[in-house]
């Protein structure tokens, strides 16, 4: 849940929206590109068929056996609410330490992911909102849908992390008298499309033997919780409901770690929203808000779940790890697993996707045979000649002198064992350049697409463009149509019926477009005014 977006009278600005599953170039899993794309399409179609037929039965996946090489791993899903700083940022880190988590999917980071990772002394990934005590690798082909975690040298797991839209919120509709059919239609329209890219990508990993986790604030309950036996057991559960998102996730073969350990939803409802944090003037849930389990930690691949617990307010229901004051309106879920990590695939990956001029460039790699690691600078027509070149083999990191790189868009390239290229991109921004946003044009008719360019953005997962009436404050109440920039530090997009969330079309008037930081309210840049006629 994100608030006050879903609780106020005005429409929300962003919640974390999944990016489209674009296979630019993939790391090697011993499968050719054509067969990977085919398998992705096959899995996606299969999931859609299962959901349409109302079946929650996943395709058969071999049960893992405990291997002497297995390791114990603790994974956490934690919505920290508005960057975690409204109650106690210190207690966000305290809760993670207390839980013993090794890897955490964070929702509502709002610019504080790096700060949180630094407080813990951990690694972080701004494209996926994942922090970890182990090194993180953003592999080519993942497209921001997941990140690899090197839990042991040369051995990895994969974690995806999502935050589905909160509005309109299904349990609120149930509370207000909507029929089950209306709520199901809402879920299929609002939330199901946002999870589908993950459900197309993740089975490719766990069927290839890579342990997989999917964490997130799903803003929807589970079909395993809203059953005949639970009707009336907690607030506003009026009838059984086959919630489409959880059914679709289960149909891929992913398992709900909490419900695997605690199969009885009456005895162990596992409520995660809302938590008993101190009230805030801006927003606090209350007696008219549903109580439900909407924070999940799904898993698949060669592993066994050992336990699943909740972190939250001291003396909260089913809370194992209590912290006071609790810093979020969500409780967190922590599950422990006996995991057989996979051999690391071949890859090339920068430690950051966005650098500032003067920063050294760190490129991690894993290749089976000796090959050249080349760095190319992109031009308007093509990639230029090599900016830098090193001979590499095995698993390692190469650090390149900052003086080698002028501002621009770069590619790092190695060949895999079949001598096909593995390629990833990164940017170097001018040392002093501020973010910029420009609307291409001055006057538009109601409903016209509005072309926008931006540059020098920091590359956070949830940086976004939003239209505002001229001379109004940049806050959640005043924002109009908005769209994520998909972690890109520069690019072109359109605010249009196809891309804009909420308030489309813009009504006649004078507007600006602002580039806003990381799902928050902090403007990084503002366009020139334009008019809707």
PyMOL commands that set and color helices and strands:
alter all, ss='L'
color gray80, all
select helices_A, chain A and resi 33-53+82-84+89-99+113-120+170-175+180-190+192-206+228-230+244-251+257-261+402-404
alter helices_A, ss='H'
color red, helices_A
select strands_A, chain A and resi 71-79+103-107+123-125+130-132+135-137+147-152+155-163+212-217+255-256+295-300+303-313+319-323+332-339+342-343+347-350+354-356+361-378+383-400+408-415+421-429+436-439+443-444+450-455+464-469+479-484+491-495+509-516+523-526+530-532
alter strands_A, ss='S'
color yellow, strands_A
deselect
rebuild
show_as cartoon
